[in-house]
């Protein structure tokens, strides 16, 4: 475009799979089990939620695979929305990626990275009174930038590090991602292997647990929704590989394969690790544990806390890298389409990296680090993500009608029932999320809505046109 350098096709199936695994496996598998167990009365129910989340996520991946193989472009879902549902929907998704979905994911991953790195670094608590400096807007949005300030500064350092890595070169960023995929799979396998040496009991899982008095069908549905949010957070990030479609050597073949292989590996690993937790710990211990992975492995290894802390540091750093690397491609693609400032679409002449988009994404992610806590950020981004995942299924159906003669190297099996079912589930989940967590849903909605006036500005200026 006007002599500007473009991104190059250099990625293999291995790296695409590494993006899936590396972007998905972050902190959720180490942190969410306790909250999910607190919400639900039975380990069997919790394991069922993990399996259901895997199945639903896989249905979404099938829908994404059809569109990604059909049009393997930079920006992934943004480009598919733009083509099938219109430029406004595409813009709103791309804006959401920058404002909350992926920037929030990067912020929360980096925050957890810093929390666990503190086990080895030991920086002091915030000075007296700093934690109380801030405000709660509309009775909903907590803004306390100095709360845990040193941990937040380390998190910003993590974001800066992965941004620099990906600015320096495409190959360097993807090599890092490949390495961290193998490390993460080794970590999950290691937890399961260690559990086999412990004196646990499968009765922790199979024992009948009495449903708490007063829990109605309605409250059980609410509890499942809360638990499902934790599982969906642990699975989120699978869409990232579609953002780099234009850089894969064989995208028509490798995009669907990478999603299937990557999510399959993660699903097996997650299920096995959760069984290991419950094998080693009774349900009440899981429910009350702040660091369930550490507490579980402590039944076997005296150095469990250090081992798990190191595992989380490795896992979250790799996920931060994968999410940063892939998400910047959305800003790049929107700029090339004239919907973001021209500079966002710059590619370094020698390094072939979207350096400006990387810096913009990294900077805003750092701002979000100071905006709230880990749980607030993850809850608001999951709500927004699933609203757009539902539209992903709708886009598959619309594309079948609008482009009936287009080449489709991969077709969603069970069409149209799979995309219809996924869209209905997504809609129901979003509604339940609003009812159960109105506070953070409102925060995410506000960040998305802020994009509307920017759409008005960019669409009329026709930047890059």
LOBA-534238 format. One record per residue (C-alpha): residue number from 1; residue in three letters; x negated, y, z. Coordinates in steps of 0.05 Angstrom, whole numbers. Layout:
! LOBA-534238
+-----+--------+--------+--------+--------+
| num | residu |   east |  north |     up |
+-----+--------+--------+--------+--------+
| NUM |    Ala |      X |      Y |      Z |
...
+-----+--------+--------+--------+--------+
! end
This chain:
! LOBA-534238
+-----+--------+--------+--------+--------+
| num | residu |   east |  north |     up |
+-----+--------+--------+--------+--------+
|   1 |    Unk |      0 |      0 |      0 |
|   2 |    Unk |    -34 |     63 |    -25 |
|   3 |    Unk |   -101 |     29 |    -22 |
|   4 |    Unk |    -95 |     15 |     53 |
|   5 |    Unk |   -127 |    -51 |     76 |
|   6 |    Unk |    -79 |   -107 |     96 |
|   7 |    Unk |    -83 |   -164 |    144 |
|   8 |    Unk |   -114 |   -227 |    115 |
|   9 |    Unk |    -90 |   -300 |    110 |
|  10 |    Unk |   -139 |   -338 |    154 |
|  11 |    Unk |    -99 |   -375 |    207 |
|  12 |    Unk |    -92 |   -451 |    211 |
|  13 |    Unk |    -40 |   -497 |    242 |
|  14 |    Unk |    -84 |   -505 |    303 |
|  15 |    Unk |    -86 |   -431 |    317 |
|  16 |    Unk |    -11 |   -423 |    304 |
|  17 |    Unk |      2 |   -479 |    354 |
|  18 |    Unk |    -46 |   -444 |    402 |
|  19 |    Unk |     -5 |   -381 |    396 |
|  20 |    Unk |     58 |   -419 |    416 |
|  21 |    Unk |     26 |   -456 |    474 |
|  22 |    Unk |    -16 |   -397 |    496 |
|  23 |    Unk |     41 |   -347 |    494 |
|  24 |    Unk |     90 |   -394 |    530 |
|  25 |    Unk |     47 |   -423 |    585 |
|  26 |    Unk |     33 |   -364 |    631 |
|  27 |    Unk |     54 |   -356 |    703 |
|  28 |    Unk |    125 |   -383 |    702 |
|  29 |    Unk |    108 |   -456 |    714 |
|  30 |    Unk |     67 |   -437 |    775 |
|  31 |    Unk |    116 |   -387 |    806 |
|  32 |    Unk |    188 |   -400 |    786 |
|  33 |    Unk |    199 |   -469 |    817 |
|  34 |    Unk |    211 |   -442 |    887 |
|  35 |    Unk |    262 |   -390 |    865 |
|  36 |    Unk |    299 |   -440 |    822 |
|  37 |    Unk |    301 |   -490 |    879 |
|  38 |    Unk |    326 |   -436 |    926 |
|  39 |    Unk |    384 |   -422 |    878 |
|  40 |    Unk |    403 |   -495 |    868 |
|  41 |    Unk |    418 |   -549 |    920 |
|  42 |    Unk |    384 |   -608 |    886 |
|  43 |    Unk |    317 |   -624 |    852 |
|  44 |    Unk |    356 |   -663 |    800 |
|  45 |    Unk |    394 |   -600 |    782 |
|  46 |    Unk |    330 |   -560 |    778 |
|  47 |    Unk |    297 |   -612 |    733 |
|  48 |    Unk |    361 |   -612 |    692 |
|  49 |    Unk |    355 |   -537 |    683 |
|  50 |    Unk |    283 |   -544 |    659 |
|  51 |    Unk |    304 |   -596 |    608 |
|  52 |    Unk |    365 |   -556 |    586 |
|  53 |    Unk |    321 |   -494 |    577 |
|  54 |    Unk |    273 |   -535 |    534 |
|  55 |    Unk |    330 |   -561 |    491 |
|  56 |    Unk |    362 |   -493 |    481 |
|  57 |    Unk |    295 |   -461 |    466 |
|  58 |    Unk |    282 |   -515 |    414 |
|  59 |    Unk |    348 |   -499 |    380 |
|  60 |    Unk |    327 |   -426 |    376 |
|  61 |    Unk |    260 |   -448 |    347 |
|  62 |    Unk |    296 |   -487 |    293 |
|  63 |    Unk |    333 |   -423 |    273 |
|  64 |    Unk |    269 |   -383 |    274 |
|  65 |    Unk |    234 |   -436 |    233 |
|  66 |    Unk |    283 |   -430 |    175 |
|  67 |    Unk |    275 |   -355 |    170 |
|  68 |    Unk |    200 |   -355 |    183 |
|  69 |    Unk |    185 |   -407 |    130 |
|  70 |    Unk |    232 |   -372 |     81 |
|  71 |    Unk |    200 |   -304 |     90 |
|  72 |    Unk |    132 |   -310 |    126 |
|  73 |    Unk |    119 |   -237 |    139 |
|  74 |    Unk |     84 |   -195 |    192 |
|  75 |    Unk |    133 |   -175 |    246 |
|  76 |    Unk |    172 |   -240 |    245 |
|  77 |    Unk |    241 |   -230 |    274 |
|  78 |    Unk |    238 |   -155 |    261 |
|  79 |    Unk |    230 |   -169 |    186 |
|  80 |    Unk |    285 |   -221 |    186 |
|  81 |    Unk |    334 |   -175 |    221 |
|  82 |    Unk |    317 |   -118 |    174 |
|  83 |    Unk |    330 |   -162 |    113 |
|  84 |    Unk |    393 |   -198 |    137 |
|  85 |    Unk |    427 |   -152 |    187 |
|  86 |    Unk |    403 |    -84 |    164 |
|  87 |    Unk |    347 |    -35 |    179 |
|  88 |    Unk |    379 |     -9 |    243 |
|  89 |    Unk |    382 |    -78 |    275 |
|  90 |    Unk |    311 |    -92 |    253 |
|  91 |    Unk |    287 |    -25 |    281 |
|  92 |    Unk |    323 |    -36 |    347 |
|  93 |    Unk |    290 |   -104 |    355 |
|  94 |    Unk |    221 |    -77 |    338 |
|  95 |    Unk |    232 |    -19 |    385 |
|  96 |    Unk |    253 |    -68 |    440 |
|  97 |    Unk |    190 |   -109 |    428 |
|  98 |    Unk |    149 |    -47 |    441 |
|  99 |    Unk |    191 |    -17 |    497 |
| 100 |    Unk |    209 |    -78 |    539 |
| 101 |    Unk |    207 |   -149 |    509 |
| 102 |    Unk |    134 |   -160 |    494 |
| 103 |    Unk |    104 |   -101 |    531 |
| 104 |    Unk |    142 |   -123 |    593 |
| 105 |    Unk |    116 |   -194 |    583 |
| 106 |    Unk |     45 |   -168 |    577 |
| 107 |    Unk |     54 |   -125 |    639 |
| 108 |    Unk |     82 |   -181 |    682 |
| 109 |    Unk |     30 |   -232 |    658 |
| 110 |    Unk |    -27 |   -183 |    673 |
| 111 |    Unk |      4 |   -167 |    741 |
| 112 |    Unk |      5 |   -241 |    761 |
| 113 |    Unk |    -66 |   -249 |    733 |
| 114 |    Unk |    -88 |   -194 |    781 |
| 115 |    Unk |    -49 |   -222 |    840 |
| 116 |    Unk |    -85 |   -289 |    834 |
| 117 |    Unk |   -152 |   -259 |    817 |
| 118 |    Unk |   -148 |   -224 |    884 |
| 119 |    Unk |   -159 |   -292 |    916 |
| 120 |    Unk |   -231 |   -287 |    891 |
| 121 |    Unk |   -241 |   -212 |    890 |
| 122 |    Unk |   -209 |   -190 |    955 |
| 123 |    Unk |   -195 |   -116 |    943 |
| 124 |    Unk |   -160 |    -80 |   1000 |
| 125 |    Unk |    -86 |    -65 |   1008 |
| 126 |    Unk |    -59 |      2 |    985 |
| 127 |    Unk |    -73 |     60 |   1033 |
| 128 |    Unk |    -20 |     73 |   1086 |
| 129 |    Unk |     41 |    108 |   1057 |
| 130 |    Unk |     24 |     97 |    984 |
| 131 |    Unk |     74 |     40 |    976 |
| 132 |    Unk |    131 |     87 |    993 |
| 133 |    Unk |    113 |    139 |    941 |
| 134 |    Unk |    166 |    134 |    887 |
| 135 |    Unk |    240 |    136 |    872 |
| 136 |    Unk |    299 |     91 |    855 |
| 137 |    Unk |    336 |    119 |    796 |
| 138 |    Unk |    411 |    112 |    792 |
| 139 |    Unk |    407 |     65 |    851 |
| 140 |    Unk |    380 |     13 |    801 |
| 141 |    Unk |    310 |     25 |    774 |
| 142 |    Unk |    252 |     22 |    823 |
| 143 |    Unk |    193 |     67 |    804 |
| 144 |    Unk |    138 |     60 |    856 |
| 145 |    Unk |     73 |     68 |    817 |
| 146 |    Unk |     27 |     66 |    878 |
| 147 |    Unk |     55 |      2 |    908 |
| 148 |    Unk |      0 |    -51 |    905 |
| 149 |    Unk |    -40 |      1 |    867 |
| 150 |    Unk |   -107 |    -36 |    866 |
| 151 |    Unk |    -74 |    -99 |    840 |
| 152 |    Unk |    -40 |    -58 |    786 |
| 153 |    Unk |   -106 |    -26 |    766 |
| 154 |    Unk |   -137 |    -95 |    758 |
| 155 |    Unk |    -77 |   -115 |    716 |
| 156 |    Unk |    -89 |    -54 |    671 |
| 157 |    Unk |   -161 |    -77 |    665 |
| 158 |    Unk |   -136 |   -145 |    641 |
| 159 |    Unk |    -93 |   -111 |    588 |
| 160 |    Unk |   -151 |    -67 |    566 |
| 161 |    Unk |   -197 |   -128 |    560 |
| 162 |    Unk |   -151 |   -168 |    515 |
| 163 |    Unk |   -135 |   -106 |    474 |
| 164 |    Unk |   -209 |    -94 |    462 |
| 165 |    Unk |   -220 |   -168 |    444 |
| 166 |    Unk |   -166 |   -164 |    390 |
| 167 |    Unk |   -188 |    -96 |    365 |
| 168 |    Unk |   -259 |   -122 |    354 |
| 169 |    Unk |   -238 |   -177 |    306 |
| 170 |    Unk |   -182 |   -223 |    284 |
| 171 |    Unk |   -227 |   -284 |    289 |
| 172 |    Unk |   -250 |   -267 |    359 |
| 173 |    Unk |   -178 |   -259 |    384 |
| 174 |    Unk |   -156 |   -325 |    353 |
| 175 |    Unk |   -217 |   -363 |    377 |
| 176 |    Unk |   -200 |   -340 |    448 |
| 177 |    Unk |   -129 |   -365 |    437 |
| 178 |    Unk |   -152 |   -433 |    412 |
| 179 |    Unk |   -197 |   -443 |    472 |
| 180 |    Unk |   -144 |   -423 |    522 |
| 181 |    Unk |    -93 |   -471 |    492 |
| 182 |    Unk |   -138 |   -530 |    508 |
| 183 |    Unk |   -152 |   -502 |    578 |
| 184 |    Unk |    -78 |   -494 |    593 |
| 185 |    Unk |    -60 |   -564 |    570 |
| 186 |    Unk |   -117 |   -590 |    613 |
| 187 |    Unk |    -91 |   -551 |    673 |
| 188 |    Unk |    -21 |   -581 |    666 |
| 189 |    Unk |    -49 |   -651 |    657 |
| 190 |    Unk |    -95 |   -640 |    716 |
| 191 |    Unk |    -38 |   -622 |    764 |
| 192 |    Unk |     -1 |   -685 |    745 |
| 193 |    Unk |    -64 |   -727 |    751 |
| 194 |    Unk |    -79 |   -699 |    821 |
| 195 |    Unk |     -8 |   -713 |    843 |
| 196 |    Unk |    -17 |   -787 |    828 |
| 197 |    Unk |    -69 |   -791 |    884 |
| 198 |    Unk |    -23 |   -759 |    935 |
| 199 |    Unk |     21 |   -795 |    986 |
| 200 |    Unk |     85 |   -765 |    960 |
| 201 |    Unk |    153 |   -796 |    948 |
| 202 |    Unk |    201 |   -798 |    890 |
| 203 |    Unk |    256 |   -799 |    942 |
| 204 |    Unk |    245 |   -723 |    947 |
| 205 |    Unk |    277 |   -721 |    878 |
| 206 |    Unk |    329 |   -777 |    883 |
| 207 |    Unk |    355 |   -765 |    953 |
| 208 |    Unk |    426 |   -738 |    953 |
| 209 |    Unk |    427 |   -665 |    974 |
| 210 |    Unk |    490 |   -637 |   1005 |
| 211 |    Unk |    519 |   -578 |    967 |
| 212 |    Unk |    518 |   -517 |   1014 |
| 213 |    Unk |    585 |   -502 |   1047 |
| 214 |    Unk |    622 |   -447 |   1010 |
| 215 |    Unk |    589 |   -460 |    942 |
| 216 |    Unk |    645 |   -459 |    892 |
| 217 |    Unk |    643 |   -477 |    818 |
| 218 |    Unk |    636 |   -403 |    803 |
| 219 |    Unk |    578 |   -393 |    850 |
| 220 |    Unk |    545 |   -457 |    824 |
| 221 |    Unk |    549 |   -428 |    753 |
| 222 |    Unk |    517 |   -364 |    779 |
| 223 |    Unk |    463 |   -405 |    813 |
| 224 |    Unk |    449 |   -443 |    749 |
| 225 |    Unk |    445 |   -377 |    711 |
| 226 |    Unk |    393 |   -350 |    760 |
| 227 |    Unk |    353 |   -415 |    756 |
| 228 |    Unk |    359 |   -415 |    680 |
| 229 |    Unk |    329 |   -345 |    678 |
| 230 |    Unk |    267 |   -373 |    713 |
| 231 |    Unk |    261 |   -430 |    664 |
| 232 |    Unk |    273 |   -385 |    604 |
| 233 |    Unk |    219 |   -338 |    629 |
| 234 |    Unk |    171 |   -397 |    632 |
| 235 |    Unk |    189 |   -416 |    560 |
| 236 |    Unk |    190 |   -345 |    532 |
| 237 |    Unk |    138 |   -326 |    481 |
| 238 |    Unk |    152 |   -381 |    430 |
| 239 |    Unk |    177 |   -328 |    380 |
| 240 |    Unk |    107 |   -296 |    378 |
| 241 |    Unk |     80 |   -342 |    325 |
| 242 |    Unk |    130 |   -315 |    274 |
| 243 |    Unk |     99 |   -246 |    281 |
| 244 |    Unk |     35 |   -270 |    247 |
| 245 |    Unk |     69 |   -304 |    188 |
| 246 |    Unk |     32 |   -264 |    136 |
| 247 |    Unk |    -35 |   -286 |    165 |
| 248 |    Unk |    -24 |   -361 |    162 |
| 249 |    Unk |    -58 |   -399 |    105 |
| 250 |    Unk |      3 |   -443 |     95 |
| 251 |    Unk |     61 |   -409 |    131 |
| 252 |    Unk |    118 |   -448 |     98 |
| 253 |    Unk |     91 |   -513 |    127 |
| 254 |    Unk |     54 |   -490 |    190 |
| 255 |    Unk |    105 |   -443 |    222 |
| 256 |    Unk |    158 |   -497 |    234 |
| 257 |    Unk |    104 |   -548 |    253 |
| 258 |    Unk |     70 |   -502 |    302 |
| 259 |    Unk |    136 |   -487 |    338 |
| 260 |    Unk |    154 |   -561 |    341 |
| 261 |    Unk |     86 |   -584 |    365 |
| 262 |    Unk |     74 |   -526 |    413 |
| 263 |    Unk |    143 |   -529 |    446 |
| 264 |    Unk |    139 |   -605 |    450 |
| 265 |    Unk |     73 |   -602 |    487 |
| 266 |    Unk |     99 |   -549 |    534 |
| 267 |    Unk |    164 |   -585 |    549 |
| 268 |    Unk |    129 |   -650 |    567 |
| 269 |    Unk |     78 |   -612 |    609 |
| 270 |    Unk |    131 |   -571 |    646 |
| 271 |    Unk |    174 |   -631 |    662 |
| 272 |    Unk |    115 |   -671 |    688 |
| 273 |    Unk |     88 |   -614 |    731 |
| 274 |    Unk |    156 |   -603 |    763 |
| 275 |    Unk |    162 |   -677 |    779 |
| 276 |    Unk |     93 |   -672 |    810 |
| 277 |    Unk |    116 |   -614 |    854 |
| 278 |    Unk |    176 |   -652 |    880 |
| 279 |    Unk |    137 |   -716 |    888 |
| 280 |    Unk |     88 |   -682 |    934 |
| 281 |    Unk |    136 |   -635 |    971 |
| 282 |    Unk |    206 |   -643 |   1001 |
| 283 |    Unk |    258 |   -596 |    972 |
| 284 |    Unk |    258 |   -550 |   1033 |
| 285 |    Unk |    182 |   -541 |   1027 |
| 286 |    Unk |    189 |   -524 |    953 |
| 287 |    Unk |    246 |   -476 |    967 |
| 288 |    Unk |    206 |   -438 |   1020 |
| 289 |    Unk |    140 |   -438 |    984 |
| 290 |    Unk |    110 |   -373 |    958 |
| 291 |    Unk |     58 |   -411 |    919 |
| 292 |    Unk |     88 |   -478 |    904 |
| 293 |    Unk |     31 |   -504 |    860 |
| 294 |    Unk |    -20 |   -489 |    915 |
| 295 |    Unk |     23 |   -519 |    970 |
| 296 |    Unk |     36 |   -582 |    929 |
| 297 |    Unk |    -37 |   -595 |    911 |
| 298 |    Unk |    -58 |   -579 |    982 |
| 299 |    Unk |    -27 |   -646 |   1001 |
| 300 |    Unk |    -83 |   -678 |    961 |
| 301 |    Unk |   -141 |   -630 |    955 |
| 302 |    Unk |   -169 |   -584 |   1009 |
| 303 |    Unk |   -190 |   -533 |    957 |
| 304 |    Unk |   -121 |   -531 |    925 |
| 305 |    Unk |   -110 |   -457 |    935 |
| 306 |    Unk |   -174 |   -438 |    898 |
| 307 |    Unk |   -161 |   -489 |    842 |
| 308 |    Unk |    -90 |   -464 |    830 |
| 309 |    Unk |   -111 |   -391 |    834 |
| 310 |    Unk |   -164 |   -405 |    781 |
| 311 |    Unk |   -113 |   -442 |    738 |
| 312 |    Unk |    -64 |   -384 |    741 |
| 313 |    Unk |   -119 |   -334 |    725 |
| 314 |    Unk |   -138 |   -374 |    663 |
| 315 |    Unk |    -66 |   -386 |    642 |
| 316 |    Unk |    -43 |   -314 |    649 |
| 317 |    Unk |   -104 |   -285 |    615 |
| 318 |    Unk |    -93 |   -331 |    556 |
| 319 |    Unk |    -19 |   -314 |    552 |
| 320 |    Unk |    -34 |   -239 |    557 |
| 321 |    Unk |    -83 |   -247 |    499 |
| 322 |    Unk |    -34 |   -286 |    455 |
| 323 |    Unk |     24 |   -239 |    468 |
| 324 |    Unk |    -18 |   -177 |    456 |
| 325 |    Unk |    -48 |   -205 |    392 |
| 326 |    Unk |     17 |   -226 |    360 |
| 327 |    Unk |     64 |   -170 |    384 |
| 328 |    Unk |     21 |   -115 |    355 |
| 329 |    Unk |     39 |   -143 |    287 |
| 330 |    Unk |    111 |   -120 |    298 |
| 331 |    Unk |     89 |    -47 |    307 |
| 332 |    Unk |     44 |    -55 |    246 |
| 333 |    Unk |    101 |    -82 |    203 |
| 334 |    Unk |    149 |    -28 |    224 |
| 335 |    Unk |     99 |     25 |    207 |
| 336 |    Unk |     88 |     -5 |    138 |
| 337 |    Unk |    163 |     -2 |    128 |
| 338 |    Unk |    165 |     72 |    148 |
| 339 |    Unk |    200 |     61 |    214 |
| 340 |    Unk |    142 |     77 |    260 |
| 341 |    Unk |     87 |    130 |    253 |
| 342 |    Unk |     39 |    117 |    196 |
| 343 |    Unk |    -22 |    107 |    240 |
| 344 |    Unk |     11 |     46 |    273 |
| 345 |    Unk |      2 |      9 |    207 |
| 346 |    Unk |    -73 |     23 |    201 |
| 347 |    Unk |   -118 |    -37 |    191 |
| 348 |    Unk |   -192 |    -30 |    206 |
| 349 |    Unk |   -231 |    -33 |    141 |
| 350 |    Unk |   -284 |    -81 |    168 |
| 351 |    Unk |   -251 |   -117 |    226 |
| 352 |    Unk |   -184 |   -126 |    192 |
| 353 |    Unk |   -146 |   -114 |    257 |
| 354 |    Unk |    -84 |    -70 |    269 |
| 355 |    Unk |   -125 |    -30 |    318 |
| 356 |    Unk |    -77 |     29 |    329 |
| 357 |    Unk |    -17 |    -17 |    341 |
| 358 |    Unk |    -58 |    -56 |    391 |
| 359 |    Unk |    -77 |      6 |    430 |
| 360 |    Unk |     -5 |     32 |    430 |
| 361 |    Unk |     22 |    -34 |    455 |
| 362 |    Unk |    -32 |    -40 |    507 |
| 363 |    Unk |    -22 |     30 |    533 |
| 364 |    Unk |     53 |     23 |    541 |
| 365 |    Unk |     44 |    -45 |    574 |
| 366 |    Unk |     -2 |    -12 |    625 |
| 367 |    Unk |     51 |     41 |    639 |
| 368 |    Unk |    102 |    -15 |    653 |
| 369 |    Unk |     53 |    -47 |    702 |
| 370 |    Unk |     62 |     15 |    745 |
| 371 |    Unk |    137 |     17 |    737 |
| 372 |    Unk |    158 |    -43 |    778 |
| 373 |    Unk |    146 |   -112 |    806 |
| 374 |    Unk |    136 |   -178 |    770 |
| 375 |    Unk |    207 |   -202 |    782 |
| 376 |    Unk |    239 |   -136 |    760 |
| 377 |    Unk |    200 |   -136 |    695 |
| 378 |    Unk |    212 |   -209 |    677 |
| 379 |    Unk |    287 |   -205 |    694 |
| 380 |    Unk |    298 |   -144 |    650 |
| 381 |    Unk |    259 |   -171 |    590 |
| 382 |    Unk |    292 |   -240 |    591 |
| 383 |    Unk |    361 |   -208 |    587 |
| 384 |    Unk |    340 |   -166 |    526 |
| 385 |    Unk |    304 |   -224 |    493 |
| 386 |    Unk |    364 |   -269 |    494 |
| 387 |    Unk |    410 |   -216 |    466 |
| 388 |    Unk |    366 |   -215 |    404 |
| 389 |    Unk |    356 |   -291 |    403 |
| 390 |    Unk |    431 |   -296 |    394 |
| 391 |    Unk |    426 |   -249 |    335 |
| 392 |    Unk |    371 |   -293 |    307 |
| 393 |    Unk |    422 |   -350 |    299 |
| 394 |    Unk |    471 |   -301 |    267 |
| 395 |    Unk |    416 |   -279 |    218 |
| 396 |    Unk |    407 |   -352 |    196 |
| 397 |    Unk |    481 |   -356 |    178 |
| 398 |    Unk |    482 |   -288 |    144 |
| 399 |    Unk |    420 |   -306 |    103 |
| 400 |    Unk |    454 |   -369 |     77 |
| 401 |    Unk |    510 |   -326 |     49 |
| 402 |    Unk |    468 |   -266 |     26 |
| 403 |    Unk |    410 |   -305 |     -5 |
| 404 |    Unk |    439 |   -373 |    -25 |
| 405 |    Unk |    387 |   -385 |    -80 |
| 406 |    Unk |    326 |   -367 |    -38 |
| 407 |    Unk |    272 |   -419 |    -28 |
| 408 |    Unk |    280 |   -453 |     40 |
| 409 |    Unk |    220 |   -497 |     56 |
| 410 |    Unk |    254 |   -513 |    123 |
| 411 |    Unk |    328 |   -517 |    136 |
| 412 |    Unk |    361 |   -519 |    205 |
| 413 |    Unk |    387 |   -590 |    215 |
| 414 |    Unk |    460 |   -593 |    235 |
| 415 |    Unk |    476 |   -527 |    201 |
| 416 |    Unk |    521 |   -490 |    215 |
| 417 |    Unk |    535 |   -520 |    284 |
| 418 |    Unk |    465 |   -511 |    311 |
| 419 |    Unk |    460 |   -436 |    298 |
| 420 |    Unk |    533 |   -426 |    319 |
| 421 |    Unk |    522 |   -464 |    384 |
| 422 |    Unk |    457 |   -427 |    398 |
| 423 |    Unk |    491 |   -359 |    385 |
| 424 |    Unk |    549 |   -376 |    431 |
| 425 |    Unk |    503 |   -400 |    486 |
| 426 |    Unk |    460 |   -337 |    480 |
| 427 |    Unk |    522 |   -293 |    485 |
| 428 |    Unk |    547 |   -331 |    547 |
| 429 |    Unk |    479 |   -328 |    580 |
| 430 |    Unk |    473 |   -253 |    568 |
| 431 |    Unk |    542 |   -240 |    598 |
| 432 |    Unk |    526 |   -283 |    659 |
| 433 |    Unk |    459 |   -249 |    666 |
| 434 |    Unk |    493 |   -181 |    668 |
| 435 |    Unk |    542 |   -205 |    721 |
| 436 |    Unk |    489 |   -238 |    764 |
| 437 |    Unk |    433 |   -187 |    755 |
| 438 |    Unk |    467 |   -123 |    734 |
| 439 |    Unk |    410 |    -80 |    762 |
| 440 |    Unk |    355 |   -106 |    717 |
| 441 |    Unk |    401 |   -116 |    657 |
| 442 |    Unk |    416 |    -41 |    661 |
| 443 |    Unk |    342 |    -24 |    664 |
| 444 |    Unk |    329 |    -66 |    601 |
| 445 |    Unk |    389 |    -36 |    566 |
| 446 |    Unk |    365 |     35 |    579 |
| 447 |    Unk |    297 |     20 |    550 |
| 448 |    Unk |    330 |     -8 |    487 |
| 449 |    Unk |    379 |     49 |    481 |
| 450 |    Unk |    323 |    101 |    483 |
| 451 |    Unk |    304 |     75 |    414 |
| 452 |    Unk |    368 |    100 |    381 |
| 453 |    Unk |    346 |    173 |    375 |
| 454 |    Unk |    279 |    150 |    350 |
| 455 |    Unk |    315 |    110 |    295 |
| 456 |    Unk |    350 |    174 |    275 |
| 457 |    Unk |    283 |    211 |    271 |
| 458 |    Unk |    244 |    157 |    234 |
| 459 |    Unk |    298 |    136 |    186 |
| 460 |    Unk |    307 |    208 |    162 |
| 461 |    Unk |    234 |    226 |    157 |
| 462 |    Unk |    221 |    162 |    117 |
| 463 |    Unk |    150 |    158 |    143 |
| 464 |    Unk |    102 |    125 |     93 |
| 465 |    Unk |    152 |    135 |     36 |
+-----+--------+--------+--------+--------+
! end
